[in-house]
Amino acid sequence: MPTASASTTSARLLALLSMLQVRRDWPGTVLAERLSVSERTVRRDVDRLRELGYVVHAVKGPDGGYRLEAGSQLPPMLFDEEQAVALAVALRIAVSAGAGIEEGAARALVTLRQVMPSRLRRRVDALEVTAAGGSSTVDTEVLLALSGAIRGLEEVRFDYASPGREPVLRRVQPHHLVVRGGRWYLVGWSSERADWRTYRVDRLSLRIPNGPRFARREVPGGSVTEFLAARFKGSDSGWPCTGEVVLGLPLAEVAPFVGEGAAEEIGPARTRLVAGSWSWAALAASLARFDAEIEVVGPQKLRDAFAGLASRAARAVSS
């Protein structure tokens, strides 16, 4: 049975680890004050974390301090490596689930990813998801396999079961995984039909190994969001005013607020967003709420609406 001292030490180690995960650098004096212990005790606790597998670097400078980095192996947790990957994938899906847990899921994913060894982070990062409203659950290994094929530019083979038909073998050059309307879709180029196609991931059974490598093509319309909008045209009510922008934010921070729009990751901190509203002014105002750099792709009416919004804001400040 653990002693009171051991319990106190364990609780303090958990508190220390929690603080190290919140921000990159912590001065030793601040940690000591927060934990109500001496700086010497903080140094000993940091050594204990290192013995447990956490990589905590000492930060040089006038104040000194500590920084938590990813380790060469997964530190002790209540999950094995497969469970940790499954949890990270589930959190990434939850970011665009529309269930009121998106912000917490995004923060939890950052915390989990920070302490993952590089080989596990690569598996999780390979899962590129385009959020287009809603989400669904499919076999995680299928998602990871498709993501790997997309990254590696490798043709995939799968048996595809359309409603009321026997499964048919398909050969596809995969380009995007898309979440739309509560379902996962694979967007790819069908060599057999010489055309772009979408496939519901829950209806396909992958075959191994993958096929040959291919040269990447441009999706019709310039983006997967525009392609999907055209693909599903007629199934949505649509907005009278629809525009496209590029936000200076990662997809994880945009996806929870996509609503009926569509978002696509185009860089580590750049997201293409197609959204609509009842008026151009309302659309500009809704996009401005992201509090980030905004590049208007089009149309001109959206640019004009942003100009009008800026003028009204300037007058409000000067009045």
Helices and strands as residue ranges (DSSP letters): H 4-22, E 25-26, H 28-35, H 39-51, E 55-59, E 65-69, H 81-94, H 102-114, H 118-125, E 130-132, H 140-152, E 156-160, E 168-180, E 183-190, E 195-200, G 201-203, E 204-207, G 220-222, H 224-231, E 241-247, H 251-254, G 255-257, E 262-267, E 270-277, H 280-288, E 294-298, H 300-318
